[in-house]
């Protein structure tokens, strides 16, 4: 299964040339992960962090910029899990505008306890949720 979400390219995402400033893709990717948790996994980040005391910080981020995106365009992001480890998961995120692929992002997240700030094993419940999006 793939999680998809459309995002508007806003003026605030762009540099003076009118194209998406490259670090904004990291922010858009993080928004997408939050949306995925809330809309597809059934737990928003507030509940995940404040009540369950878990988090999934990024430990690796690779971005390939294929074509520029400009203010006013709508990007469709697609997310799926490429690898599920003991305490980590790797995600592939691709953004499209129409038929044109704009950016590819590989993201590795590690599940941690916010109480200890150490990695924790992905339990069976979370493994099942993440596995539904495994490529």
Secondary structure as UniProt FT lines:
FT   STRAND          3..8
FT   HELIX           11..13
FT   TURN            16..17
FT   STRAND          19..20
FT   HELIX           22..39
FT   HELIX           45..46
FT   HELIX           47..51
FT   STRAND          54..65
FT   TURN            71..72
FT   STRAND          74..84
FT   STRAND          88..97
FT   TURN            98..99
FT   STRAND          100..113
FT   TURN            114..117
FT   STRAND          118..119
FT   HELIX           124..131
FT   TURN            132..133
//
